[in-house]
Amino acid sequence: MVGLILLGVLVLVVAGCVCVVWSSRGGPRWVRAVASLTLAAGDVVRGADRKRKRRRSLNGNPSGEG
């Protein structure tokens, strides 16, 4: 069951990346919409990672490990 969920997430990620590339080459409107959603999701994930690293550095672990 968990494997199917991970496989589904992987398919969505790959499809989003394909839409980003296709959109940069002038794809249809729905591709540009999916690409925008994919890029926004990436920004959200990147922002959460930055917050996590900043919190760890404030706790005395500047390398962000552990």
Residue frames as a rotation matrix with the C-alpha (Angstrom) as fourth column:
MET 1
0.568 0.823 0.000 0.00
0.823 -0.568 0.000 0.00
0.000 0.000 -1.000 0.00
VAL 2
0.498 -0.470 -0.729 2.76
0.094 -0.806 0.584 2.44
-0.862 -0.359 -0.357 0.94
GLY 3
-0.553 -0.744 0.375 4.59
0.416 0.143 0.898 1.50
-0.722 0.652 0.230 -2.24
LEU 4
-0.077 0.622 0.780 1.58
0.989 -0.053 0.140 2.44
0.129 0.781 -0.611 -4.33
ILE 5
0.841 0.354 -0.410 1.35
0.446 -0.881 0.155 5.82
-0.306 -0.313 -0.899 -2.60
LEU 6
0.071 -0.906 -0.417 5.05
0.010 -0.418 0.909 6.48
-0.997 -0.068 -0.020 -3.21
LEU 7
-0.577 -0.217 0.787 4.66
0.725 0.307 0.616 5.40
-0.375 0.927 -0.020 -6.82
GLY 8
0.420 0.828 0.372 1.74
0.902 -0.427 -0.069 7.82
0.101 0.364 -0.926 -7.23
VAL 9
0.724 -0.240 -0.647 3.76
0.113 -0.883 0.455 10.68
-0.681 -0.402 -0.612 -5.75
LEU 10
-0.367 -0.920 0.134 6.66
0.231 0.049 0.972 9.84
-0.901 0.388 0.194 -8.06
VAL 11
-0.274 0.354 0.894 4.36
0.961 0.144 0.237 9.90
-0.045 0.924 -0.380 -11.09
LEU 12
0.788 0.609 -0.091 2.98
0.610 -0.792 -0.014 13.30
-0.080 -0.044 -0.996 -10.05
VAL 13
0.371 -0.740 -0.562 6.49
-0.002 -0.605 0.796 14.72
-0.929 -0.294 -0.226 -9.59
VAL 14
-0.597 -0.608 0.524 7.67
0.487 0.244 0.838 13.46
-0.637 0.756 0.150 -12.97
ALA 15
0.082 0.715 0.694 4.52
0.990 -0.137 0.023 14.75
0.112 0.686 -0.719 -14.67
GLY 16
0.835 0.192 -0.515 5.02
0.338 -0.918 0.206 18.16
-0.434 -0.346 -0.832 -13.04
CYS 17
-0.098 -0.954 -0.283 8.63
0.030 -0.287 0.957 18.31
-0.995 0.086 0.057 -14.24
VAL 18
-0.522 -0.015 0.853 7.54
0.813 0.296 0.502 17.39
-0.260 0.955 -0.142 -17.77
CYS 19
0.540 0.805 0.246 4.95
0.840 -0.535 -0.090 20.17
0.059 0.255 -0.965 -17.67
VAL 20
0.550 -0.418 -0.723 7.57
0.099 -0.827 0.553 22.70
-0.829 -0.376 -0.414 -16.53
VAL 21
-0.565 -0.809 0.161 9.81
0.216 0.043 0.975 21.81
-0.796 0.586 0.150 -19.47
TRP 22
-0.322 0.531 0.784 6.91
0.947 0.183 0.264 21.72
-0.003 0.827 -0.562 -21.94
SER 23
0.703 0.620 -0.348 5.65
0.648 -0.760 -0.046 25.06
-0.293 -0.193 -0.936 -20.64
SER 24
0.111 -0.745 -0.658 9.04
0.012 -0.661 0.750 26.67
-0.994 -0.091 -0.064 -21.18
ARG 25
-0.854 -0.397 0.336 8.78
0.294 0.166 0.941 25.60
-0.429 0.903 -0.025 -24.81
GLY 26
-0.760 0.576 -0.299 5.32
-0.645 -0.725 0.241 27.18
-0.078 0.376 0.923 -25.20
GLY 27
-0.899 0.434 -0.065 2.85
0.426 0.899 0.102 24.44
0.103 0.064 -0.993 -24.33
PRO 28
-0.153 0.939 0.309 -0.92
0.391 -0.230 0.891 24.81
0.907 0.257 -0.332 -24.02
ARG 29
-0.017 0.221 0.975 -2.60
-0.610 -0.775 0.165 26.76
0.792 -0.592 0.148 -21.24
TRP 30
0.909 0.411 0.062 -3.28
-0.298 0.540 0.787 23.74
0.290 -0.735 0.613 -19.01
VAL 31
0.436 -0.835 -0.335 0.41
0.738 0.545 -0.399 22.80
0.515 -0.073 0.854 -19.15
ARG 32
-0.381 -0.556 0.739 1.39
0.052 -0.811 -0.583 26.30
0.923 -0.184 0.338 -18.05
ALA 33
0.404 0.613 0.679 -1.09
-0.700 -0.271 0.661 26.03
0.589 -0.743 0.319 -15.16
VAL 34
0.946 -0.100 -0.307 0.33
0.233 0.869 0.436 22.68
0.224 -0.484 0.846 -14.02
ALA 35
0.031 -0.995 0.093 3.86
0.681 -0.047 -0.731 24.07
0.732 0.086 0.676 -14.36
SER 36
-0.172 -0.035 0.984 2.93
-0.420 -0.901 -0.105 27.05
0.891 -0.432 0.140 -12.19
LEU 37
0.801 0.510 0.313 1.49
-0.515 0.321 0.795 24.74
0.305 -0.798 0.519 -9.53
THR 38
0.713 -0.601 -0.360 4.60
0.596 0.791 -0.140 22.56
0.368 -0.115 0.923 -9.67
LEU 39
-0.252 -0.846 0.469 6.93
0.386 -0.532 -0.753 25.54
0.887 -0.008 0.461 -9.26
ALA 40
0.127 0.381 0.916 4.81
-0.682 -0.637 0.359 26.91
0.720 -0.671 0.179 -6.41
ALA 41
0.971 0.211 -0.109 4.92
-0.087 0.743 0.664 23.56
0.222 -0.635 0.740 -4.63
GLY 42
0.299 -0.941 -0.157 8.69
0.747 0.333 -0.575 23.52
0.594 0.055 0.803 -5.04
ASP 43
-0.294 -0.361 0.885 8.90
-0.159 -0.895 -0.418 26.98
0.943 -0.263 0.205 -3.46
VAL 44
0.608 0.584 0.538 6.79
-0.654 -0.017 0.757 25.82
0.451 -0.811 0.372 -0.52
VAL 45
0.887 -0.324 -0.328 9.01
0.409 0.882 0.234 22.78
0.214 -0.342 0.915 0.04
ARG 46
-0.053 -0.959 0.279 12.16
0.607 -0.252 -0.753 24.88
0.793 0.130 0.596 -0.32
GLY 47
-0.048 0.108 0.993 10.81
-0.506 -0.860 0.069 27.42
0.861 -0.499 0.096 2.19
ALA 48
0.903 0.395 0.168 9.99
-0.355 0.466 0.810 24.69
0.242 -0.792 0.561 4.70
ASP 49
0.576 -0.770 -0.277 13.51
0.723 0.637 -0.268 23.29
0.382 -0.046 0.923 4.33
ARG 50
-0.237 -0.658 0.715 15.02
0.174 -0.753 -0.635 26.74
0.956 -0.027 0.293 4.93
LYS 51
0.379 0.455 0.806 12.93
-0.701 -0.426 0.571 27.15
0.604 -0.781 0.158 8.09
ARG 52
0.978 -0.020 -0.208 14.04
0.127 0.851 0.510 23.75
0.167 -0.525 0.834 9.33
LYS 53
0.187 -0.982 0.002 17.71
0.779 0.147 -0.609 24.53
0.598 0.115 0.793 8.72
ARG 54
-0.176 -0.211 0.961 17.41
-0.229 -0.941 -0.249 27.94
0.957 -0.265 0.117 10.35
ARG 55
0.738 0.518 0.433 15.76
-0.551 0.090 0.830 26.39
0.391 -0.851 0.352 13.40
ARG 56
0.810 -0.491 -0.320 18.57
0.553 0.821 0.139 23.85
0.195 -0.290 0.937 13.69
SER 57
-0.128 -0.908 0.400 21.25
0.548 -0.401 -0.734 26.52
0.827 0.126 0.549 13.42
LEU 58
0.099 0.237 0.966 19.56
-0.582 -0.774 0.250 28.48
0.807 -0.587 0.061 16.22
ASN 59
0.949 0.281 0.147 19.67
-0.289 0.575 0.765 25.37
0.130 -0.768 0.627 18.39
GLY 60
0.399 -0.878 0.265 23.46
-0.667 -0.080 0.741 25.20
-0.629 -0.472 -0.617 18.09
ASN 61
0.042 -0.367 0.929 23.91
0.462 0.832 0.308 22.92
-0.886 0.417 0.204 15.09
PRO 62
0.057 -0.003 -0.998 25.06
-0.522 -0.852 -0.027 25.20
-0.851 0.523 -0.050 12.26
SER 63
-0.887 -0.455 -0.083 25.69
-0.309 0.449 0.838 22.37
-0.344 0.769 -0.539 9.81
GLY 64
-0.108 0.943 -0.314 22.00
-0.994 -0.102 0.036 21.46
0.002 0.316 0.949 9.70
GLU 65
-0.361 -0.063 -0.931 22.72
-0.288 0.956 0.047 17.78
0.887 0.286 -0.363 10.28
GLY 66
-0.929 -0.105 -0.354 21.16
0.235 0.572 -0.786 15.50
0.285 -0.813 -0.507 12.85
